[in-house]
């Protein structure tokens, strides 16, 4: 299988280019495997499926447990790590957007989130489970949110970044405030900023979450390909 596009293996592409300063390189195998700083996220990747790369990834995932791999559906690399059986595997879709659908902006008081909001961001993500999230995830940038009644109730931000693309992620709303269009409004702000930089936006969603996929299609995203999200011990 030919993988030429930077989004074909987004974790490897991100952690060896724009997010390299936040990545940990394997100590052997000429850096043939990388992992995002565990305080920031879970993602790891190997250069390829060669024995050296697999050994480097194996060692890195043992040193920093709980890694997550995002690989093309046809060949999830975790399948060639027999000594590290997967905790779980999930089929996902990768979606991209080069433009947003038309929309009439509402009157929303949007805040730029910072280190001072880290604990509340983690609490909101833990409650709503938008995907892997750590206290340091906000260091990936671009997070905005909404406060009501003195608490953070909704947020969205960026995650993986590769040449020409940035990922929309961390989109979530407290259950008490859903149905008010907050997720859509914040997503449009984050994606709008990505597009203004001359990039395209991308994201990942579980393949069996039809409502989530339809939500993002309504913003202007379309499915690019299927990928597998694998969680290691």
HELIX and SHEET records of a PDB file:
HELIX    1   1 UNK A   10  UNK A   15  1                                   6    
HELIX    2   2 UNK A   20  UNK A   22  5                                   3    
HELIX    3   3 UNK A   51  UNK A   63  1                                  13    
HELIX    4   4 UNK A   73  UNK A   75  5                                   3    
HELIX    5   5 UNK A   77  UNK A   80  5                                   4    
HELIX    6   6 UNK A  115  UNK A  117  5                                   3    
HELIX    7   7 UNK A  118  UNK A  128  1                                  11    
HELIX    8   8 UNK A  137  UNK A  140  5                                   4    
HELIX    9   9 UNK A  175  UNK A  177  5                                   3    
HELIX   10  10 UNK A  182  UNK A  196  1                                  15    
HELIX   11  11 UNK A  210  UNK A  219  1                                  10    
SHEET    1   A 3 UNK A  23  UNK A  25  0                                        
SHEET    2   A 3 UNK A  33  UNK A  36 -1                                        
SHEET    3   A 3 UNK A  44  UNK A  46 -1                                        
SHEET    1   B 8 UNK A  68  UNK A  72  0                                        
SHEET    2   B 8 UNK A 222  UNK A 232 -1                                        
SHEET    3   B 8 UNK A  86  UNK A  97 -1                                        
SHEET    4   B 8 UNK A 200  UNK A 206 -1                                        
SHEET    5   B 8 UNK A 165  UNK A 173  1                                        
SHEET    6   B 8 UNK A 151  UNK A 162 -1                                        
SHEET    7   B 8 UNK A 144  UNK A 148 -1                                        
SHEET    8   B 8 UNK A 111  UNK A 112 -1                                        
END                                                                             
